[in-house]
């Protein structure tokens, strides 16, 4: 360069074009998930679990391949490959009616039984679509010494469980009529190994209620979140709007024997999950878990109908066909009986028609049960929204119905 010459300007860095998201595979078959299984028992069965995971994938997918091989958008890191190599992807052999399904086998123990599940979920939402299980005595499982015997047992059961679960999930995620997405959480876990895991009881309850309600599965988020990130998909795992917190209590230690059949006292409390506040509706009942005719375990309660009524009543407070109604008016602000769980967001514009005049407002705040408000429809409002009225502030009254403003912004001029 000559002295005094002006240096050439550095080229401006080019912004990277974001990669387009890849679609979810139509079918994903996950590796085994172990819940509270003793490390020594799990280690002895590791080879059998690996083999039967492949059997499961082949039983419902056409020419399954590892998710690692199916990835084209982004290649996983070495650590992530330890998981993606174990996930199988492919096209379901039979039409499912759902855009993307995931099957996950899991193993837990309940008293003196080992319980093996196959659960079908919506890949994008991780909601339970169907589930099936089989149980075997711990002593019987111990007699299946060696990989060959354990593999033979699981290979004889797992494909049939997959068929049952897929049958229960036929049609995939149906359009919901309410915004209640319920999750089952543990209030406490047992600490004795010979009792198994209380999560096993929750899984049995998910199986029982998964086709009746929108159940946000307690397990599986980790693998599905990794799948989503590698595909570049936006977060969409279904968040619960209500959580049922379960405490399974059995008789005192002096009277208790860790074997099936077993009696529990189920104490359940309900919480809304926007604010995490307790809903003052509790449930207590005696439940019995016993062997069923199809080699499974059936858990039922004498007042089981009271539990479903509790959930049915809560789902009525979140009906999507019911537009928000005014529960209280305070000058220019009105309190609506629907909130974030129903689908309202900050700054949502709402309108109402009263005596031929249009009332306009937008969401400025949300409130919880501390407001102690009751809906004109008759239920206590556990979480609702506050609307600031910009036009015709004096017109709204108790029970006035608001709908979303159909106008979009910015609008064309003249409107």
N, C-alpha and C positions, 0 to 999 in steps of 0.2 A: 504494500500500500504506500502511495506517495505521502510525504509529510504534508499535513494540512488538509488531506482529503477527508471528506465526511464519510463516516462508516455507514455501511448499508443497514437499513432498519431490519431488525429481527422479524422473521415471519410470525404473524399472530397464530397462537395455538388454535387448532381446529377442535371444536367441541365434538365429543364422541356421540354418535347417533345411538340412542338407547336401543337395546335389542328388543325385538317384539316377543311378547310372552308366547311360550309354547303351550298347546292345549294339554289338558290332563289326559293320561292314558285312559281308555275306556274301562280297563280293569287293572287293579293293583292287588297283589297278594303279598301280605306282610310276613315277616319272620315271627316265630313264637314270642309271646310276651309272658313272662313268668311273674306271678304275683305272690310274694311271700313264700316261695318254695325254698326249702333248705338247700344251701349251696352244694352239699354233698349229694343229695338226691338229684339236683339239677345237673351236676357234672356227670353223673352216671348215665343220664338220659340225653346228653348233648348230641351225640351222633344220631340217635333216633329222631330227635326234634329237627335236626337239619335235613334228614332224609324225608320226613313227613311234610315238612314245609314245601318241598318240591312236589310231593304227591298232591298236596292241596292245590297248588298253582295249576298243575296239569289237569286236575279234575274239573276245573271250570273255565280255564283260559285256553285259547287256541295258540299253539306254539309260543308259550311264554318265554321271555328272555329277561335277563337282569335289567333292573331299572337303569343301572350304569350304562349298559349297552344301548338302551333306548334313548338316552339323553343325547340331544344334538345341540341344544342352545348353550349349555354350560357344562363343562366337565367337573365333576366333584373333586374336592380335595382328597388327599389320602385318608384323612380321618373320616370324612363323609362316605368314602367308598366302603368302609367297613359296614355301613348300613345299606347303602344303595345296592351293593353286591348281593345282599340278602333279600331285597325286594324284587318280586317278579312283576313284569308288566306284560299286557297282552289284550287281545280282544275276547270278551266273554263268548263262550260257545253258544249260549242261548240269549235271545233278546231279553234285556232286563227292563227296558223302559226308562232307564236313568242314564244321563250323559256320562257319569263316571262313578264306579263302585270300588270300594276297598273291602277286602276280606282280611280279618286278622284272627289267628288262632291264639288262645291264651290258656294258661294253666294256673289254677289256684287250688287250695285245699279248704274243705269245710269239715271240721272234726276228723273223723276217721275215713273220709272220702277224698280222693283226688277228683277234681272237676275240670274237664276240658271243654272249652268254648270255641265256637266259630261265630264271629260277629260281622255283620254286613253294615257298612256305613256309607254315607254320601261322602265321596272323596273331598269335595270342596268345602262341605259344611261340618263333617264329622258328626252327623246326627245318626242315631241308631235307626236302621231300617228293618233289621231282622237279626235274630240270634238263635242259636241252638247249642245244647250241651249234652255231655254224657258224663256219668260218674262211675268210678271204680274204687273199691276198698283199698286203703293204703297197703294192707297186708297182701291183697291180690296183686297189686302193682309191684310189691317187693319180690313176689315169686317170679315175675317176668324178668329174670336176671339176664343181662346181656342185651346188646343192641338189637339183635335179630328179633327177639321175642317182643320187645317194646315197640319196635318199628312195625311188626306185624299187627299188634293190637291197634296202634294209632292209625295205620293205613286202612284197617277194617272199619274204623269209626269216623275219621275226619272227613272223607269225601261225602259220606251220608249227612253229616252235620252241615256241610257247606250247602248241600242241596236243600235241606230243611230251611236254613237261614235265607237262602236266595228266594225260596218260595214265599217265605214270610215277607220278604222285601220286594216282591213283584210290584212293578209300577214305579219304583223309586220314590223320591221325595214328592209327595203330593202337595198341591197348593194349600198352604195353611189357612185356616179360617180364623186363627187367633195368633197373637204375638207371644204366647207363653212358650218359652223354650226352657224346659225344666232340666236341672242337673241334680244328681244324687251324690251327696257328699257325706263323708263319715264324721260323726261327732267324736268318735274315739275308735282306736284299733286295738284288737286283742294283743296280748303280749306272750301268750303261751303257744309254743310251736305246735302242740298236739291239737290246738283248736283251729289251726289254719289261719285264714285272713278274713276280716270282716268285709273287705272289698269283694270277696266271693259272693257274699249275700247281696251286696249292691248290684253286682253283675246279674244275679238271678232276678233282681227287681227290674233292672233295665230290660232284660229279656221279656219279662211279663208285661211291662207297660210301654215298651218301645214302639209298638205298632199302634198304640192308642193316642199317645202324646208325642210332641216333638221333643225328644230326649237328646240333650247335648251330652255326648259320651264323655265319661270321666277320663278315659284312656285314649291313646292313639294320637294325641296332638303333636307329640314330638316328631314322629315319623312323617306325618302329613304336613307339618310346617316345613320340614326339610324338602319334601317333594315340591311344595308350593314355591319355595325360594329358588330351587334349582330350575324350575320352569319359568320363573319370572312372573308368576301370577300374583294378583293383589290379595292381601289378607281377606279371608272370607270364612274362617272357621266360626261356626255358630257359637255366639256367646249366650249363656243362659240369662233369662230375665227373671227366673225364679229358681231358687235352690232349696231342695228338701234335705235337711241335715238329719242324718239317721244315727240312732244309738241302739245297737242290738245288745240286749242284756239277757244273760241266762241265769239260772239258779245259783245259789251260793256254792262256794267250792266244796263244802262238805257234802252237798247233795248232788253235785254235777258230775256227769260222766261225758267226756268228749267223744260222743258217737251219735250217729244218725239212727233213729229220729231224735231231734233235739228241739226243745221249746225255748222261745225267746220272748221277752217283753220288748216291743219296738216302741221307742219314744222318738217322735219326729217333730221337728219344728220347721217352719217355712220362713224364708228370707227373700226379700226382693234384692236383686243384684245390681241395681243402679246405684243406690246409696249403701247397700249392704245392711239395711235395717231389718230387724225382726218384725215379721207380720204376726200379730197376736192371734194366731190360729194354730193350735197344737194338736197332735195326734198321739194316742197311746193305745196299744192293743197287744194281745197275745198272739204270737205267730208260731207255727210248727213247720219245721223242715223235715221231710221224710222222703224215702225212696219212692220214685214213681214207676209206673208200668213200663216206660220206655227207657229204662236204665239211667234215668236222670234223677234230679232232686226237685221236688215240688215244695215251695214255701208259700204258705197261705195263712191268712189271719181270720179270726172269727168276725172281726169288724172291718174286713178288707174293703167293703163298699164305702166305709167312711173315709178311707184314704183316697179313693178315686173321686168321691164327692168333694173332698177338700181341693183336689187338683181341678176338677170340673168347675167349681165355683170360682177359682182363681182365673181359669182361662176365660170365663165370662167377663171378667174385668178388662180383658185385653182383646176383645173381639174386633177384628179388622173392619168389619162392616159397620160398626158403630162409630160415628164421628164424635169428636170431643164435644162435651157439653159444659156449660157454665155451672160451677158449683158455688161460686161466691163472686161478688163484685165489690171492688174497693176503688171508688172514683174512676180513674181511667184504666184500671187494671182488672182483669177478670181471671179467675182461677179455673182451669179446665181439668176435667176428670181423666185426661189421658196425658202421658208424658213421654219420656225417651224410650221406655220399653215398648210402647205402642208404635213409636216411629217419628215422634216430633223431634225437631232439631232447633238449635238456637237460630233466631232470625227467620224461621219459617213464617211466611205470610198467610194469614187466615182471613176468611170472609164469612159473613152471615147476612141473610136477607130478613129484615124485620119490617113489617108493614110497608113493603115496597121500597124500603130504603136499605142501602148497602152499608154494612158495618165492616170496617177494615182494621186489622191489627197484625202484630207480629210477636213471635215468642221472644221474651226478654229474660226469662228466669224459669227455674224448675224448683219444685218443693217436694218434701217427703212426708212421712206420717206425722211429723211434729206439728204440721198445720192442723191436724185433727179435723179434716174436712170429709164430708160424705157426698158421694155422687148423687145427682137426681135420680139415677138408676137404682140406688139403694145400697151400694157397697162402699166401704171405707176406702178412701183414696190413699194408696200407699206411696205413689209417686205421680205427680201431675205437672202441668206447665202453667206459667203465668203469661198472659197475653196483654200487651199494651195496645189499647184501642186508639187509633189515630183519627178515625172518622166516625162521627155519631156515637160519642162516648157514653151517652145516657140511655141508649136504647137497649143494650144487652140486659137480660134478666136471668134469673135462675132457670136452667134448662135450655137456654138458647144454644143451638147447634152451630158449630163453626166447621168449615171445610177449607181445604187448601185453595189458595188463590190461583185460578187457572192461568193468570197472566204470567209471562216470563219477563225477566229483566236482564239487560236493558231492553226496552220496548222500541218498536219502530215509531217514528213521528211522521205524521200525526197518528195517535193511537187508534 
